[in-house]
Amino acid sequence: MSTEILRRKSNERQRQAMTSSNRNSSRKTPPKGRKKRYPLINVGMGIDLPFLIILLALVIIGLIMMFSASYAYAYYKLDDSLYFLKRQLIFAIIGVALMIGISYIDYHYLHPAANIFLGLSYIALLIVLVLPGENGVHRWIGVGGYGIQASEFSKFAIILFFAHWCSIYYDRMDTIKYGVVPAAAVFASTAFLLLLEPHYSGIVIMLLLTVTMLYIGGINVKWLGIAVVVAVIAGLICWATGLLSYAMTRMDGWGQALEYTNEEMWQTTWQTRNGMYAIGSGGLFGLGLGNSRQKYLYLPEPQNDFIFAVVCEELGLVGAIVILLIFALLIWRGITLSLRSSDRFGRLLGIGLTSQIGIQVILNILVITDWLPNTGISLPFFSYGGSSLVMLLAQMGVVLSISRHSNIEKT
């Protein structure tokens, strides 16, 4: 009799377990015909600490090096050695706060808003064209004494649009209708507006971002090859018609920074040459933090595009390699987190945003070492610039959101 009672209790427990399992599965699986709804804000599994630590390390090191590179120039030009540090610190605080806030917002809401962001980027690029320029260049929207560079927002809009488009039409990206025409239209229209500013380094970055997104988005490599040929032909046409006259002046002296041909060329290559002097004089371990010589008005605006030359001079080859390794860790971790996403949109978006940092780091290093013409490409998290720093940190918030919500879906 006791055996019969035990058997009944065991059967009762099994029925209760099956009932509970069915309830849980019914809650997890949405009914057919209904789209899965995502909460706008979700704490999830917490921020990915390795990625956050690496990122904050770059921001802090960047602030230290930006101050070290800028205080002499700021004191001489603006009578305030802390001028650039105070402003950049404000941007960093705003950017970090924005990054943390965005990490709690579900990135899926960016999917249907991709076209809106792209439209806003066009509006921003049009606004700068009608505003007064600086030395014939129209790139900034002035807001309360600060300048917002429209192209920084356009980089994010390009990445977001292609992540959205490629995730929807992934199986048809090899076709002209869904792969080639939309990509060519978006890039060409953005590049044309940047050409009017003019902002040639922005065009180069947009091109590389477009190629990267299309490649990971599933487009056939042959179309990318054809696009390169078309881009070269378009460049030759612009050169022949004089549209690249501003770019040609930036090409003067390329590869001749350490060669004395004439006095005019010597002055043209002044910035690149002094940047290379800074790199060379740093040696293996550098002159020590704060001990750069070239930042004392030899290197024009050392807090901007050529800041890595000051890094090499003060921290040496070893310090420069360590910083580059930290960048590499950030990119590796960002791509790793993005690949964990449960949907293609999250993977494409995260990889694209992380790749932007890698592209800009490589281009900046090539410029300051005279492998590329001096076209004004900033070093992420190091070069002075509020719109760049805030936008980059906001984008890293999206990567953290992708990581956070991929953990939610796995649990």
TAKA-V76124 format. One record per helix or strand of 3 or more residues. SS is the DSSP state (H for helix, E for strand). FROM is the first residue (numbers start at 1). TO is the last residue. If there is no record, write none. Layout:
ss=SS from=FROM to=TO
ss=SS from=FROM to=TO
//
This chain:
ss=H from=2 to=28
ss=H from=49 to=78
ss=H from=83 to=103
ss=H from=107 to=110
ss=H from=114 to=130
ss=E from=140 to=143
ss=E from=146 to=149
ss=H from=150 to=168
ss=H from=170 to=172
ss=H from=176 to=197
ss=H from=200 to=216
ss=H from=221 to=241
ss=H from=245 to=251
ss=H from=263 to=268
ss=H from=270 to=281
ss=H from=307 to=339
ss=H from=344 to=368
ss=H from=386 to=410
//
